[in-house]
Amino acid sequence: MNIKNSTSSSLFIVGMPRSGTKLLRSLLNNHPKISILPIETEFLPYWVKNWHKFGRDLHNYKNFLKFYKKMVKLPYFLYMVERGELIKPKEWFKRCKSFDVAGVFEALAKHDCKLLMT
């Protein structure tokens, strides 16, 4: 979720299946300054478990590109392809403030939420 204000901070909501996250998302998305990703990403556990396979050095664009090519096969990214809103690898790479799991996810979420706010 991305809350638009003068400081543009981020808040992440996580939950277990059937815990009410879809209801919470639909309620919060009614606010004009809040944007939440359109579907559950479900890839963070995969990232955490497999992060070491992507190279320890994602700030190297060549390694980041290998990571990107694996990611676009996951359901969330296929959904974004269907919508015509898949983030390009260079744009995602440039948006990353850090190249750990949190930094890479935040860059993606801010990009995709910005699309929803426009």
N, CA, C and O atoms as a Tinker XYZ file with bonds, in Angstrom:
   472  protein
     1  N      0.849000   -1.165000    0.000000    73     2
     2  CA     0.000000    0.000000    0.000000    64     1     3
     3  C      0.893000    1.224000    0.000000    63     2     4     5
     4  O      1.917000    1.250000    0.682000    81     3
     5  N      0.524000    2.204000   -0.734000    73     3     6
     6  CA     1.289000    3.436000   -0.803000    64     5     7
     7  C      0.365000    4.586000   -0.407000    63     6     8     9
     8  O     -0.657000    4.812000   -1.055000    81     7
     9  N      0.714000    5.302000    0.639000    73     7    10
    10  CA    -0.084000    6.433000    1.090000    64     9    11
    11  C      0.538000    7.687000    0.527000    63    10    12    13
    12  O      1.694000    7.993000    0.817000    81    11
    13  N     -0.220000    8.424000   -0.282000    73    11    14
    14  CA     0.304000    9.637000   -0.910000    64    13    15
    15  C      0.092000   10.829000    0.027000    63    14    16    17
    16  O     -1.039000   11.194000    0.345000    81    15
    17  N      1.178000   11.409000    0.448000    73    15    18
    18  CA     1.143000   12.652000    1.206000    64    17    19
    19  C      2.467000   13.363000    0.986000    63    18    20    21
    20  O      3.234000   12.978000    0.103000    81    19
    21  N      2.744000   14.373000    1.759000    73    19    22
    22  CA     3.967000   15.146000    1.535000    64    21    23
    23  C      5.227000   14.325000    1.783000    63    22    24    25
    24  O      6.286000   14.649000    1.246000    81    23
    25  N      5.132000   13.259000    2.593000    73    23    26
    26  CA     6.318000   12.445000    2.846000    64    25    27
    27  C      6.324000   11.160000    2.039000    63    26    28    29
    28  O      7.348000   10.478000    1.983000    81    27
    29  N      5.199000   10.808000    1.406000    73    27    30
    30  CA     5.079000    9.618000    0.567000    64    29    31
    31  C      5.681000    8.387000    1.232000    63    30    32    33
    32  O      6.679000    7.844000    0.758000    81    31
    33  N      5.079000    7.953000    2.316000    73    31    34
    34  CA     5.560000    6.775000    3.019000    64    33    35
    35  C      4.812000    5.539000    2.560000    63    34    36    37
    36  O      3.762000    5.637000    1.926000    81    35
    37  N      5.357000    4.376000    2.883000    73    35    38
    38  CA     4.745000    3.115000    2.483000    64    37    39
    39  C      4.361000    2.316000    3.711000    63    38    40    41
    40  O      4.990000    2.409000    4.765000    81    39
    41  N      3.320000    1.535000    3.547000    73    39    42
    42  CA     2.861000    0.631000    4.586000    64    41    43
    43  C      2.525000   -0.676000    3.895000    63    42    44    45
    44  O      1.836000   -0.679000    2.875000    81    43
    45  N      2.997000   -1.773000    4.433000    73    43    46
    46  CA     2.720000   -3.069000    3.838000    64    45    47
    47  C      1.779000   -3.842000    4.738000    63    46    48    49
    48  O      1.986000   -3.928000    5.948000    81    47
    49  N      0.740000   -4.406000    4.135000    73    47    50
    50  CA    -0.219000   -5.216000    4.857000    64    49    51
    51  C     -0.009000   -6.654000    4.407000    63    50    52    53
    52  O     -0.026000   -6.953000    3.213000    81    51
    53  N      0.185000   -7.525000    5.360000    73    51    54
    54  CA     0.356000   -8.939000    5.046000    64    53    55
    55  C     -0.674000   -9.728000    5.843000    63    54    56    57
    56  O     -1.170000   -9.262000    6.868000    81    55
    57  N     -0.984000  -10.902000    5.372000    73    55    58
    58  CA    -1.932000  -11.734000    6.085000    64    57    59
    59  C     -1.937000  -13.140000    5.532000    63    58    60    61
    60  O     -1.385000  -13.425000    4.470000    81    59
    61  N     -2.567000  -13.993000    6.275000    73    59    62
    62  CA    -2.712000  -15.388000    5.871000    64    61    63
    63  C     -3.934000  -15.523000    4.968000    63    62    64    65
    64  O     -4.828000  -14.676000    4.996000    81    63
    65  N     -3.972000  -16.583000    4.172000    73    63    66
    66  CA    -5.159000  -16.815000    3.342000    64    65    67
    67  C     -6.420000  -16.866000    4.214000    63    66    68    69
    68  O     -6.412000  -17.405000    5.321000    81    67
    69  N     -7.486000  -16.295000    3.687000    73    67    70
    70  CA    -8.793000  -16.288000    4.335000    64    69    71
    71  C     -8.791000  -15.543000    5.672000    63    70    72    73
    72  O     -9.545000  -15.879000    6.585000    81    71
    73  N     -7.925000  -14.525000    5.770000    73    71    74
    74  CA    -7.848000  -13.742000    7.008000    64    73    75
    75  C     -8.489000  -12.368000    6.888000    63    74    76    77
    76  O     -8.473000  -11.594000    7.845000    81    75
    77  N     -9.057000  -12.053000    5.716000    73    75    78
    78  CA    -9.708000  -10.766000    5.537000    64    77    79
    79  C     -8.879000   -9.727000    4.807000    63    78    80    81
    80  O     -9.256000   -8.556000    4.785000    81    79
    81  N     -7.764000  -10.116000    4.210000    73    79    82
    82  CA    -6.917000   -9.136000    3.524000    64    81    83
    83  C     -7.606000   -8.543000    2.294000    63    82    84    85
    84  O     -7.426000   -7.360000    2.003000    81    83
    85  N     -8.393000   -9.344000    1.568000    73    83    86
    86  CA    -9.094000   -8.812000    0.390000    64    85    87
    87  C    -10.150000   -7.796000    0.811000    63    86    88    89
    88  O    -10.328000   -6.773000    0.150000    81    87
    89  N    -10.841000   -8.071000    1.893000    73    87    90
    90  CA   -11.833000   -7.127000    2.407000    64    89    91
    91  C    -11.141000   -5.835000    2.835000    63    90    92    93
    92  O    -11.607000   -4.743000    2.509000    81    91
    93  N    -10.041000   -5.955000    3.558000    73    91    94
    94  CA    -9.301000   -4.768000    3.994000    64    93    95
    95  C     -8.795000   -3.977000    2.793000    63    94    96    97
    96  O     -8.875000   -2.749000    2.780000    81    95
    97  N     -8.273000   -4.678000    1.781000    73    95    98
    98  CA    -7.791000   -4.000000    0.576000    64    97    99
    99  C     -8.922000   -3.226000   -0.099000    63    98   100   101
   100  O     -8.737000   -2.072000   -0.486000    81    99
   101  N    -10.077000   -3.845000   -0.241000    73    99   102
   102  CA   -11.179000   -3.158000   -0.926000    64   101   103
   103  C    -11.679000   -1.961000   -0.124000    63   102   104   105
   104  O    -12.062000   -0.948000   -0.709000    81   103
   105  N    -11.680000   -2.058000    1.184000    73   103   106
   106  CA   -12.090000   -0.923000    2.012000    64   105   107
   107  C    -11.094000    0.231000    1.905000    63   106   108   109
   108  O    -11.491000    1.382000    1.723000    81   107
   109  N     -9.809000   -0.077000    2.018000    73   107   110
   110  CA    -8.785000    0.967000    1.961000    64   109   111
   111  C     -8.659000    1.589000    0.572000    63   110   112   113
   112  O     -8.370000    2.780000    0.453000    81   111
   113  N     -8.872000    0.805000   -0.467000    73   111   114
   114  CA    -8.765000    1.336000   -1.825000    64   113   115
   115  C     -9.850000    2.367000   -2.144000    63   114   116   117
   116  O     -9.764000    3.052000   -3.163000    81   115
   117  N    -10.854000    2.484000   -1.300000    73   115   118
   118  CA   -11.878000    3.510000   -1.499000    64   117   119
   119  C    -11.362000    4.909000   -1.180000    63   118   120   121
   120  O    -11.970000    5.900000   -1.583000    81   119
   121  N    -10.250000    4.997000   -0.463000    73   119   122
   122  CA    -9.671000    6.298000   -0.123000    64   121   123
   123  C     -8.871000    6.807000   -1.321000    63   122   124   125
   124  O     -8.104000    6.043000   -1.907000    81   123
   125  N     -9.030000    8.074000   -1.698000    73   123   126
   126  CA    -8.345000    8.586000   -2.894000    64   125   127
   127  C     -6.823000    8.688000   -2.771000    63   126   128   129
   128  O     -6.130000    8.803000   -3.782000    81   127
   129  N     -6.301000    8.647000   -1.553000    73   127   130
   130  CA    -4.848000    8.786000   -1.384000    64   129   131
   131  C     -4.176000    7.465000   -1.004000    63   130   132   133
   132  O     -3.006000    7.448000   -0.622000    81   131
   133  N     -4.910000    6.373000   -1.107000    73   131   134
   134  CA    -4.352000    5.069000   -0.766000    64   133   135
   135  C     -4.470000    4.164000   -1.983000    63   134   136   137
   136  O     -5.503000    4.128000   -2.653000    81   135
   137  N     -3.407000    3.443000   -2.254000    73   135   138
   138  CA    -3.401000    2.500000   -3.358000    64   137   139
   139  C     -2.751000    1.206000   -2.896000    63   138   140   141
   140  O     -1.670000    1.212000   -2.307000    81   139
   141  N     -3.414000    0.117000   -3.167000    73   139   142
   142  CA    -2.909000   -1.200000   -2.803000    64   141   143
   143  C     -2.816000   -2.023000   -4.080000    63   142   144   145
   144  O     -3.669000   -1.912000   -4.959000    81   143
   145  N     -1.792000   -2.840000   -4.180000    73   143   146
   146  CA    -1.616000   -3.673000   -5.367000    64   145   147
   147  C     -2.918000   -4.400000   -5.693000    63   146   148   149
   148  O     -3.651000   -4.793000   -4.786000    81   147
   149  N     -3.212000   -4.582000   -6.982000    73   147   150
   150  CA    -4.522000   -5.097000   -7.394000    64   149   151
   151  C     -4.814000   -6.537000   -6.971000    63   150   152   153
   152  O     -5.972000   -6.898000   -6.763000    81   151
   153  N     -3.790000   -7.346000   -6.846000    73   151   154
   154  CA    -3.979000   -8.721000   -6.385000    64   153   155
   155  C     -2.862000   -9.047000   -5.404000    63   154   156   157
   156  O     -1.852000   -8.348000   -5.328000    81   155
   157  N     -3.066000  -10.117000   -4.662000    73   155   158
   158  CA    -2.030000  -10.543000   -3.726000    64   157   159
   159  C     -0.817000  -11.022000   -4.515000    63   158   160   161
   160  O     -0.949000  -11.763000   -5.489000    81   159
   161  N      0.358000  -10.591000   -4.085000    73   159   162
   162  CA     1.558000  -10.956000   -4.823000    64   161   163
   163  C      1.949000  -12.408000   -4.578000    63   162   164   165
   164  O      2.328000  -13.113000   -5.513000    81   163
   165  N      1.861000  -12.851000   -3.357000    73   163   166
   166  CA     2.157000  -14.232000   -2.963000    64   165   167
   167  C      3.576000  -14.682000   -3.286000    63   166   168   169
   168  O      3.865000  -15.875000   -3.190000    81   167
   169  N      4.476000  -13.768000   -3.668000    73   167   170
   170  CA     5.824000  -14.214000   -4.011000    64   169   171
   171  C      6.867000  -13.881000   -2.950000    63   170   172   173
   172  O      8.011000  -14.316000   -3.079000    81   171
   173  N      6.526000  -13.138000   -1.919000    73   171   174
   174  CA     7.540000  -12.813000   -0.906000    64   173   175
   175  C      8.117000  -14.060000   -0.229000    63   174   176   177
   176  O      9.334000  -14.123000   -0.054000    81   175
   177  N      7.314000  -15.050000    0.159000    73   175   178
   178  CA     7.927000  -16.260000    0.726000    64   177   179
   179  C      8.880000  -16.940000   -0.254000    63   178   180   181
   180  O      9.925000  -17.454000    0.145000    81   179
   181  N      8.516000  -16.939000   -1.533000    73   179   182
   182  CA     9.392000  -17.513000   -2.557000    64   181   183
   183  C     10.699000  -16.730000   -2.627000    63   182   184   185
   184  O     11.777000  -17.321000   -2.684000    81   183
   185  N     10.603000  -15.401000   -2.622000    73   183   186
   186  CA    11.805000  -14.570000   -2.673000    64   185   187
   187  C     12.715000  -14.865000   -1.496000    63   186   188   189
   188  O     13.915000  -15.081000   -1.668000    81   187
   189  N     12.147000  -14.876000   -0.306000    73   187   190
   190  CA    12.962000  -15.084000    0.890000    64   189   191
   191  C     13.663000  -16.433000    0.818000    63   190   192   193
   192  O     14.848000  -16.541000    1.133000    81   191
   193  N     12.932000  -17.457000    0.404000    73   191   194
   194  CA    13.498000  -18.805000    0.337000    64   193   195
   195  C     14.556000  -18.936000   -0.762000    63   194   196   197
   196  O     15.500000  -19.709000   -0.606000    81   195
   197  N     14.420000  -18.202000   -1.861000    73   195   198
   198  CA    15.284000  -18.379000   -3.029000    64   197   199
   199  C     16.183000  -17.187000   -3.335000    63   198   200   201
   200  O     16.856000  -17.176000   -4.367000    81   199
   201  N     16.208000  -16.200000   -2.472000    73   199   202
   202  CA    16.945000  -14.969000   -2.749000    64   201   203
   203  C     18.403000  -15.248000   -3.098000    63   202   204   205
   204  O     18.962000  -14.604000   -3.987000    81   203
   205  N     19.017000  -16.192000   -2.415000    73   203   206
   206  CA    20.427000  -16.512000   -2.651000    64   205   207
   207  C     20.692000  -16.999000   -4.078000    63   206   208   209
   208  O     21.815000  -16.881000   -4.567000    81   207
   209  N     19.690000  -17.536000   -4.742000    73   207   210
   210  CA    19.855000  -18.052000   -6.103000    64   209   211
   211  C     19.973000  -16.945000   -7.142000    63   210   212   213
   212  O     20.427000  -17.190000   -8.260000    81   211
   213  N     19.567000  -15.729000   -6.782000    73   211   214
   214  CA    19.574000  -14.631000   -7.740000    64   213   215
   215  C     20.895000  -13.894000   -7.762000    63   214   216   217
   216  O     21.046000  -12.913000   -8.490000    81   215
   217  N     21.827000  -14.338000   -6.999000    73   215   218
   218  CA    23.099000  -13.637000   -6.924000    64   217   219
   219  C     23.080000  -12.711000   -5.741000    63   218   220   221
   220  O     22.071000  -12.061000   -5.468000    81   219
   221  N     24.155000  -12.647000   -5.057000    73   219   222
   222  CA    24.227000  -11.801000   -3.869000    64   221   223
   223  C     24.310000  -10.324000   -4.240000    63   222   224   225
   224  O     24.283000   -9.451000   -3.372000    81   223
   225  N     24.409000  -10.065000   -5.503000    73   223   226
   226  CA    24.732000   -8.723000   -5.938000    64   225   227
   227  C     23.713000   -8.205000   -6.948000    63   226   228   229
   228  O     24.053000   -7.999000   -8.113000    81   227
   229  N     22.466000   -7.992000   -6.518000    73   227   230
   230  CA    21.444000   -7.532000   -7.456000    64   229   231
   231  C     21.660000   -6.092000   -7.897000    63   230   232   233
   232  O     21.017000   -5.644000   -8.846000    81   231
   233  N     22.546000   -5.356000   -7.233000    73   231   234
   234  CA    22.808000   -4.002000   -7.732000    64   233   235
   235  C     23.652000   -4.036000   -9.010000    63   234   236   237
   236  O     23.863000   -3.008000   -9.653000    81   235
   237  N     24.130000   -5.232000   -9.368000    73   235   238
   238  CA    24.744000   -5.460000  -10.672000    64   237   239
   239  C     23.587000   -5.743000  -11.635000    63   238   240   241
   240  O     22.849000   -6.709000  -11.444000    81   239
   241  N     23.424000   -4.913000  -12.662000    73   239   242
   242  CA    22.263000   -5.018000  -13.539000    64   241   243
   243  C     22.159000   -6.387000  -14.215000    63   242   244   245
   244  O     21.051000   -6.874000  -14.439000    81   243
   245  N     23.269000   -7.005000  -14.537000    73   243   246
   246  CA    23.248000   -8.323000  -15.170000    64   245   247
   247  C     22.581000   -9.346000  -14.248000    63   246   248   249
   248  O     21.777000  -10.159000  -14.703000    81   247
   249  N     22.910000   -9.308000  -12.966000    73   247   250
   250  CA    22.274000  -10.196000  -11.985000    64   249   251
   251  C     20.807000   -9.844000  -11.810000    63   250   252   253
   252  O     19.962000  -10.732000  -11.689000    81   251
   253  N     20.499000   -8.548000  -11.796000    73   251   254
   254  CA    19.114000   -8.115000  -11.644000    64   253   255
   255  C     18.273000   -8.608000  -12.816000    63   254   256   257
   256  O     17.123000   -9.008000  -12.633000    81   255
   257  N     18.836000   -8.581000  -14.002000    73   255   258
   258  CA    18.116000   -9.034000  -15.188000    64   257   259
   259  C     17.802000  -10.532000  -15.106000    63   258   260   261
   260  O     16.721000  -10.957000  -15.516000    81   259
   261  N     18.731000  -11.331000  -14.584000    73   259   262
   262  CA    18.460000  -12.768000  -14.373000    64   261   263
   263  C     17.291000  -12.936000  -13.402000    63   262   264   265
   264  O     16.397000  -13.752000  -13.628000    81   263
   265  N     17.309000  -12.165000  -12.334000    73   263   266
   266  CA    16.225000  -12.178000  -11.347000    64   265   267
   267  C     14.901000  -11.802000  -12.010000    63   266   268   269
   268  O     13.894000  -12.481000  -11.808000    81   267
   269  N     14.894000  -10.734000  -12.794000    73   267   270
   270  CA    13.687000  -10.251000  -13.469000    64   269   271
   271  C     13.089000  -11.330000  -14.370000    63   270   272   273
   272  O     11.876000  -11.545000  -14.374000    81   271
   273  N     13.940000  -11.998000  -15.124000    73   271   274
   274  CA    13.460000  -13.019000  -16.056000    64   273   275
   275  C     12.796000  -14.187000  -15.334000    63   274   276   277
   276  O     11.885000  -14.808000  -15.881000    81   275
   277  N     13.230000  -14.493000  -14.133000    73   275   278
   278  CA    12.569000  -15.528000  -13.324000    64   277   279
   279  C     11.249000  -15.012000  -12.764000    63   278   280   281
   280  O     10.254000  -15.737000  -12.739000    81   279
   281  N     11.243000  -13.767000  -12.319000    73   279   282
   282  CA    10.064000  -13.220000  -11.658000    64   281   283
   283  C      8.866000  -13.088000  -12.583000    63   282   284   285
   284  O      7.735000  -13.344000  -12.171000    81   283
   285  N      9.098000  -12.691000  -13.827000    73   283   286
   286  CA     7.975000  -12.434000  -14.736000    64   285   287
   287  C      7.198000  -13.698000  -15.081000    63   286   288   289
   288  O      6.190000  -13.628000  -15.784000    81   287
   289  N      7.649000  -14.846000  -14.599000    73   287   290
   290  CA     6.920000  -16.101000  -14.799000    64   289   291
   291  C      5.948000  -16.387000  -13.648000    63   290   292   293
   292  O      5.136000  -17.307000  -13.736000    81   291
   293  N      6.031000  -15.600000  -12.573000    73   291   294
   294  CA     5.159000  -15.805000  -11.415000    64   293   295
   295  C      3.782000  -15.189000  -11.682000    63   294   296   297
   296  O      3.674000  -14.239000  -12.458000    81   295
   297  N      2.728000  -15.720000  -11.046000    73   295   298
   298  CA     1.355000  -15.279000  -11.328000    64   297   299
   299  C      1.117000  -13.768000  -11.242000    63   298   300   301
   300  O      0.419000  -13.216000  -12.091000    81   299
   301  N      1.675000  -13.094000  -10.246000    73   299   302
   302  CA     1.444000  -11.652000  -10.127000    64   301   303
   303  C      1.910000  -10.928000  -11.389000    63   302   304   305
   304  O      1.208000  -10.057000  -11.904000    81   303
   305  N      3.073000  -11.281000  -11.875000    73   303   306
   306  CA     3.636000  -10.610000  -13.044000    64   305   307
   307  C      2.866000  -10.969000  -14.315000    63   306   308   309
   308  O      2.711000  -10.128000  -15.200000    81   307
   309  N      2.387000  -12.199000  -14.412000    73   307   310
   310  CA     1.559000  -12.583000  -15.553000    64   309   311
   311  C      0.268000  -11.768000  -15.554000    63   310   312   313
   312  O     -0.222000  -11.373000  -16.612000    81   311
   313  N     -0.278000  -11.519000  -14.372000    73   311   314
   314  CA    -1.464000  -10.668000  -14.245000    64   313   315
   315  C     -1.158000   -9.262000  -14.760000    63   314   316   317
   316  O     -1.963000   -8.681000  -15.487000    81   315
   317  N     -0.008000   -8.716000  -14.391000    73   315   318
   318  CA     0.369000   -7.369000  -14.826000    64   317   319
   319  C      0.612000   -7.336000  -16.344000    63   318   320   321
   320  O      0.339000   -6.322000  -16.987000    81   319
   321  N      1.120000   -8.431000  -16.917000    73   319   322
   322  CA     1.287000   -8.516000  -18.371000    64   321   323
   323  C     -0.078000   -8.435000  -19.042000    63   322   324   325
   324  O     -0.250000   -7.710000  -20.021000    81   323
   325  N     -1.054000   -9.182000  -18.515000    73   323   326
   326  CA    -2.410000   -9.155000  -19.079000    64   325   327
   327  C     -2.993000   -7.749000  -19.070000    63   326   328   329
   328  O     -3.723000   -7.366000  -19.985000    81   327
   329  N     -2.669000   -6.982000  -18.034000    73   327   330
   330  CA    -3.168000   -5.608000  -17.918000    64   329   331
   331  C     -2.345000   -4.629000  -18.760000    63   330   332   333
   332  O     -2.727000   -3.468000  -18.909000    81   331
   333  N     -1.226000   -5.087000  -19.307000    73   331   334
   334  CA    -0.347000   -4.211000  -20.073000    64   333   335
   335  C      0.446000   -3.267000  -19.181000    63   334   336   337
   336  O      0.836000   -2.181000  -19.609000    81   335
   337  N      0.686000   -3.686000  -17.929000    73   335   338
   338  CA     1.329000   -2.801000  -16.954000    64   337   339
   339  C      2.569000   -3.413000  -16.303000    63   338   340   341
   340  O      2.958000   -3.009000  -15.208000    81   339
   341  N      3.183000   -4.373000  -16.963000    73   339   342
   342  CA     4.375000   -4.996000  -16.404000    64   341   343
   343  C      5.525000   -4.000000  -16.375000    63   342   344   345
   344  O      5.833000   -3.366000  -17.384000    81   343
   345  N      6.148000   -3.869000  -15.230000    73   343   346
   346  CA     7.287000   -2.968000  -15.085000    64   345   347
   347  C      8.445000   -3.489000  -15.941000    63   346   348   349
   348  O      8.691000   -4.694000  -16.003000    81   347
   349  N      9.140000   -2.579000  -16.591000    73   347   350
   350  CA    10.310000   -2.929000  -17.398000    64   349   351
   351  C     11.504000   -3.131000  -16.463000    63   350   352   353
   352  O     11.578000   -2.487000  -15.416000    81   351
   353  N     12.435000   -4.012000  -16.824000    73   351   354
   354  CA    13.552000   -4.301000  -15.919000    64   353   355
   355  C     14.398000   -3.070000  -15.568000    63   354   356   357
   356  O     14.780000   -2.897000  -14.411000    81   355
   357  N     14.689000   -2.224000  -16.543000    73   355   358
   358  CA    15.520000   -1.040000  -16.256000    64   357   359
   359  C     14.804000   -0.077000  -15.319000    63   358   360   361
   360  O     15.422000    0.517000  -14.435000    81   359
   361  N     13.506000    0.072000  -15.517000    73   359   362
   362  CA    12.753000    0.975000  -14.648000    64   361   363
   363  C     12.722000    0.446000  -13.220000    63   362   364   365
   364  O     12.907000    1.216000  -12.277000    81   363
   365  N     12.493000   -0.843000  -13.042000    73   363   366
   366  CA    12.467000   -1.450000  -11.711000    64   365   367
   367  C     13.833000   -1.309000  -11.049000    63   366   368   369
   368  O     13.935000   -0.944000   -9.878000    81   367
   369  N     14.872000   -1.601000  -11.808000    73   367   370
   370  CA    16.237000   -1.514000  -11.302000    64   369   371
   371  C     16.545000   -0.095000  -10.805000    63   370   372   373
   372  O     17.104000    0.083000   -9.723000    81   371
   373  N     16.175000    0.907000  -11.605000    73   371   374
   374  CA    16.453000    2.304000  -11.242000    64   373   375
   375  C     15.680000    2.749000  -10.005000    63   374   376   377
   376  O     16.156000    3.605000   -9.260000    81   375
   377  N     14.506000    2.190000   -9.775000    73   375   378
   378  CA    13.674000    2.575000   -8.639000    64   377   379
   379  C     14.161000    1.988000   -7.313000    63   378   380   381
   380  O     13.769000    2.465000   -6.248000    81   379
   381  N     15.003000    0.968000   -7.366000    73   379   382
   382  CA    15.467000    0.304000   -6.137000    64   381   383
   383  C     16.419000    1.200000   -5.351000    63   382   384   385
   384  O     17.462000    1.616000   -5.855000    81   383
   385  N     16.039000    1.489000   -4.107000    73   383   386
   386  CA    16.927000    2.242000   -3.215000    64   385   387
   387  C     17.923000    1.304000   -2.559000    63   386   388   389
   388  O     19.023000    1.714000   -2.188000    81   387
   389  N     17.536000    0.043000   -2.417000    73   387   390
   390  CA    18.427000   -1.001000   -1.921000    64   389   391
   391  C     18.087000   -2.282000   -2.674000    63   390   392   393
   392  O     17.026000   -2.377000   -3.290000    81   391
   393  N     18.953000   -3.236000   -2.629000    73   391   394
   394  CA    18.755000   -4.453000   -3.412000    64   393   395
   395  C     18.589000   -5.682000   -2.526000    63   394   396   397
   396  O     18.965000   -6.792000   -2.904000    81   395
   397  N     18.023000   -5.465000   -1.347000    73   395   398
   398  CA    17.599000   -6.578000   -0.519000    64   397   399
   399  C     16.135000   -6.846000   -0.843000    63   398   400   401
   400  O     15.547000   -6.133000   -1.656000    81   399
   401  N     15.538000   -7.857000   -0.225000    73   399   402
   402  CA    14.151000   -8.223000   -0.517000    64   401   403
   403  C     13.220000   -7.024000   -0.334000    63   402   404   405
   404  O     12.382000   -6.746000   -1.192000    81   403
   405  N     13.368000   -6.323000    0.775000    73   403   406
   406  CA    12.480000   -5.191000    1.083000    64   405   407
   407  C     12.619000   -4.070000    0.057000    63   406   408   409
   408  O     11.616000   -3.519000   -0.396000    81   407
   409  N     13.836000   -3.733000   -0.309000    73   407   410
   410  CA    14.061000   -2.639000   -1.250000    64   409   411
   411  C     13.543000   -2.936000   -2.644000    63   410   412   413
   412  O     12.980000   -2.061000   -3.302000    81   411
   413  N     13.732000   -4.168000   -3.094000    73   411   414
   414  CA    13.276000   -4.558000   -4.426000    64   413   415
   415  C     11.748000   -4.617000   -4.458000    63   414   416   417
   416  O     11.125000   -4.184000   -5.427000    81   415
   417  N     11.152000   -5.154000   -3.395000    73   415   418
   418  CA     9.691000   -5.219000   -3.336000    64   417   419
   419  C      9.081000   -3.822000   -3.252000    63   418   420   421
   420  O      8.085000   -3.544000   -3.921000    81   419
   421  N      9.658000   -2.952000   -2.451000    73   419   422
   422  CA     9.132000   -1.593000   -2.317000    64   421   423
   423  C      9.158000   -0.852000   -3.655000    63   422   424   425
   424  O      8.207000   -0.147000   -3.995000    81   423
   425  N     10.243000   -1.011000   -4.409000    73   423   426
   426  CA    10.334000   -0.350000   -5.714000    64   425   427
   427  C      9.228000   -0.838000   -6.652000    63   426   428   429
   428  O      8.620000   -0.045000   -7.371000    81   427
   429  N      8.976000   -2.138000   -6.639000    73   427   430
   430  CA     7.912000   -2.700000   -7.469000    64   429   431
   431  C      6.543000   -2.202000   -7.014000    63   430   432   433
   432  O      5.734000   -1.769000   -7.834000    81   431
   433  N      6.285000   -2.263000   -5.720000    73   431   434
   434  CA     4.975000   -1.862000   -5.193000    64   433   435
   435  C      4.692000   -0.393000   -5.466000    63   434   436   437
   436  O      3.578000   -0.037000   -5.851000    81   435
   437  N      5.684000    0.457000   -5.270000    73   435   438
   438  CA     5.468000    1.881000   -5.536000    64   437   439
   439  C      5.176000    2.124000   -7.011000    63   438   440   441
   440  O      4.334000    2.957000   -7.347000    81   439
   441  N      5.856000    1.411000   -7.883000    73   439   442
   442  CA     5.586000    1.545000   -9.320000    64   441   443
   443  C      4.161000    1.110000   -9.646000    63   442   444   445
   444  O      3.409000    1.843000  -10.288000    81   443
   445  N      3.800000   -0.086000   -9.199000    73   443   446
   446  CA     2.495000   -0.621000   -9.559000    64   445   447
   447  C      1.354000    0.139000   -8.881000    63   446   448   449
   448  O      0.287000    0.292000   -9.476000    81   447
   449  N      1.547000    0.603000   -7.686000    73   447   450
   450  CA     0.516000    1.405000   -7.017000    64   449   451
   451  C      0.353000    2.765000   -7.686000    63   450   452   453
   452  O     -0.758000    3.289000   -7.767000    81   451
   453  N      1.449000    3.335000   -8.163000    73   451   454
   454  CA     1.379000    4.624000   -8.859000    64   453   455
   455  C      0.513000    4.493000  -10.107000    63   454   456   457
   456  O     -0.253000    5.401000  -10.429000    81   455
   457  N      0.631000    3.368000  -10.811000    73   455   458
   458  CA    -0.205000    3.143000  -11.991000    64   457   459
   459  C     -1.690000    3.155000  -11.612000    63   458   460   461
   460  O     -2.524000    3.663000  -12.361000    81   459
   461  N     -2.005000    2.598000  -10.458000    73   459   462
   462  CA    -3.395000    2.523000  -10.036000    64   461   463
   463  C     -3.936000    3.878000   -9.629000    63   462   464   465
   464  O     -5.134000    4.133000   -9.756000    81   463
   465  N     -3.063000    4.755000   -9.138000    73   463   466
   466  CA    -3.500000    6.064000   -8.641000    64   465   467
   467  C     -3.756000    7.034000   -9.804000    63   466   468   469
   468  O     -4.441000    8.040000   -9.620000    81   467
   469  N     -3.216000    6.746000  -11.001000    73   467   470
   470  CA    -3.379000    7.681000  -12.121000    64   469   471
   471  C     -4.618000    7.382000  -12.928000    63   470   472
   472  O     -4.900000    8.076000  -13.905000    81   471
